[in-house]
Amino acid sequence: MGYWKSKVLPKIKKVFDKNGKKAAAAEASKAFEESKEGINKEFEEKKDELQPKVIEIYEASSAEVKTVVKERKESGLKKNSAGVQSFLEELAKIDFPGSKTVSEACTQHGPALVPGPVFFVFEKVSTFVVTTSEKDTASATEETSKEIEPAAAAAAATEETGGTEKESATTTTEEPKEVVAEEKKEEGIATEKEEEEVKEKEQVVAEKSEPAKAAAADAEEEEAPKA
């Protein structure tokens, strides 16, 4: 009898308590499902007022809780039950629609046993978070574009300047070549003229020497018979 009370009965009681807890959690989830319509209506009415408060609470939360809010997976809910419970309590303080009921259910049964209601509230929270993240991303992209545009313009200007300098260098290099070629051409013409003048002088000298040669020849012929 003592063994029954000390060993067996506590185990049976634990099983029934666990089953009873699950049943109670299921009832709480069912009741919450029936109140979703009213929660949605209240959320739409208070959306603008809630946004800055929700973002403040979200930013102050741990990275693990942020992941649960965005991804809404039961494995994450089980691993971070305490953080989720604390997050829901903060939402209840700002009267976030449905958060008070879900927070009380989590306190009684644990977040892992009421995932439906928890994720419903987190889905509403994520509408603010995702919108804010998208705006931040868009702003960052815009800022990056603004930074890139001047850099690109500067690079283009540098490239144009480099091209102009190359053209100037090419022109400068080509000009001496043309001058040298012109000088050589002039030198060639001058040389040709000099050669022509020399030939003319030689011809004149030859013409002048021919009569002398003829006279000398005649003199030799006359002296030959005398001998």
VENMOCOR-V436586 format. One line per field, one symbol per residue. ss: DSSP state (2 for helix, 1 for strand, 0 for the rest). phi: phi as a letter, one per 40 degrees, with the letter a starting at -180 (. if undefined). burial: 1 if it has 9 or more other ideal C-beta (glycine too) atoms within 8 Angstrom, else 0. A space follows every 10 residues. Layout:
ss->???
phi->???
burial->???
//
This chain:
ss->0222222222 2222222222 2222222222 2222022222 2222222222 2222222220 0022222222 2002222220 2222222222 2220000022 2222222220 2220222222 2222222222 2222222222 2222222222 2222222222 2222222222 2222222222 2222222222 2222222222 2222222222 2222222222 2222220
phi->.ccdccbcdc cccccccccc cccccccccc ccdcbcdccc cccccbdccc dccccccccc cccccdcccc cfbccccccb dcccdccccc cccbgcdgcc ccccccccbg dccbcdcccc cccccccccc dccccccccc ccccccccdc cccccccccc cccccccccc ccccddcccc cccccccccc cccccccccc cccccccccc dccccccccc ccccccc
burial->0000000010 0000000000 1101100110 0100110011 0110010001 1011101100 1001111111 0100011101 1011111111 1101011110 1110110010 1111111111 1111110111 0100000000 0000000000 0000000000 0000000000 0000000000 0000000000 0000000000 0000000000 0000000000 0000000
//
